[in-house]
Amino acid sequence: MALVERADRIRALPPYPFAELDRKKAELIRHGVDVISLGIGDPDLPTPDHIIESLSIEARNPVHHQYPSYEGMLRFREAVAAWYKRRFGVTLDPQREVLSLIGSKEGLAHLPLALVNPGDGVLVPSPGYPVYRVASLFAGGVPYTLPLRRENGFLPDLSAVPVDVASKSKLLFINYPNNPTAAVAGLDFFEHAVEFARRHALLICHDAPYTEIYFDSDPPKSILELDGAKEVAIEFHSLSKTYNMTGWRIGFAVGNADAIAALGQVKTNVDSGVFEAVQCAGISALEGDQSCVEQMRRVYAERRAILIQGLENAGLRVSPCRASFYLWVEVPRGKTVEAFVNQLLDAGIVTTPGTGFGKEGDGYIRMAMTVSADRCREVVRRIQRLEF
Ligand SMILES: *Cc1c(COP(=O)(O)O)cnc(C)c1O
């Protein structure tokens, strides 16, 4: 027996879908192909200057060089609460209802450890961000798949969850604007979810990092806009996508105070918080001029228009994209998702097979609009030369 053998919980995992994509992409580049990667959801735009400026000033202040507080600087949590008030009209107590995170992925991954006992159910959308399922399994939870289907606007049909499954579940993950389908949920859906959570005494975990990337006059909602939602919901946000800060690792959870405290208790035992200078930069992001966010929306809107029109002209079907920086594109009839992804790869275009987000993602690919408008035009040119 080898000395170092992985634990069962690791061995049971499917391979991380994006690792394989990275490998294929590197191989193409090695062979001299001009590769355009629409594979990974990581903004190509830089962090706005005033945020970088704030970090560089605060990094020099020795006050920030020691361990930060576990729950985040109160000033950061106050900035989050004020932003929630301005953006969503939601009132939060910065002391009890806001927690800083080392990126929202960190908080999402730790939440089941705080709330799920071995054998408890966790309701997980598919296709969906893989972390929900894996984190549930790490906690010994039993994931129950909520299929997201086109005919339901990629919203889960909660009324289809069997009562015995719902009654032994502790947690319901939802994510709008949605990665990977780009769907947006309205308050009517959130209302169903809140009612469902009350009925079955479970917590809703709404993962909402894309609320600021939208393309019409009706900005996406927070589930906490509903009266009483705080009794059954926690919402995760991130500075990663809104301010092009994926590398900085800062996000936050807000909402139900008991859930926030439970997650905080896990965190005090596994990490020591976010570098305070980064939190100060986060305050600058949330409190500073928001025209950088407006400008980011314009950049994505231009790319979106080029890609949607080009793909549709090439005969492809693109799911409605009111928000997020993803396009959820149907695989042409008669092709498998693998064949389609490989056909695009041969044309030097990296996309993600929908099955990377769960088997219910079959029949689709995801394109991340994280390359320049010129590169989007090149994607369209290459795709229009292909036969489907
Ligand atoms: C990008 C993303 C996150 C994580 O963002 P962090 O950088 O960890 O804050 C969480 N959920 C979804 C659905 C995402 O796409």
The ligand as an SDF file (V2000), in Angstrom:
LIG
                    3D

 15 15  0  0  0  0  0  0  0  0999 V2000
  -17.1440   33.0180   -9.6860 C   0  0  0  0  0  0  0  0  0  0  0  0
  -18.1800   32.3350   -8.8750 C   0  0  0  0  0  0  0  0  0  0  0  0
  -18.0930   32.2520   -7.4870 C   0  0  0  0  0  0  0  0  0  0  0  0
  -16.8650   32.5090   -6.6610 C   0  0  0  0  0  0  0  0  0  0  0  0
  -16.2920   33.6590   -6.6720 O   0  0  0  0  0  0  0  0  0  0  0  0
  -15.1300   34.0140   -5.6460 P   0  0  0  0  0  0  0  0  0  0  0  0
  -14.0400   34.4930   -6.5330 O   0  0  0  0  0  0  0  0  0  0  0  0
  -14.7440   32.8140   -4.8630 O   0  0  0  0  0  0  0  0  0  0  0  0
  -15.7210   35.0560   -4.8030 O   0  0  0  0  0  0  0  0  0  0  0  0
  -19.1480   31.7030   -6.7840 C   0  0  0  0  0  0  0  0  0  0  0  0
  -20.2220   31.2300   -7.4160 N   0  0  0  0  0  0  0  0  0  0  0  0
  -20.3290   31.2590   -8.7420 C   0  0  0  0  0  0  0  0  0  0  0  0
  -21.5490   30.7180   -9.3640 C   0  0  0  0  0  0  0  0  0  0  0  0
  -19.3150   31.7970   -9.5230 C   0  0  0  0  0  0  0  0  0  0  0  0
  -19.4310   31.7700  -10.8470 O   0  0  0  0  0  0  0  0  0  0  0  0
  1  2  1  0
  2  3  1  0
  2 14  2  0
  3  4  1  0
  3 10  2  0
  4  5  1  0
  5  6  1  0
  6  7  2  0
  6  8  1  0
  6  9  1  0
 10 11  1  0
 11 12  2  0
 12 13  1  0
 12 14  1  0
 14 15  1  0
M  END
$$$$
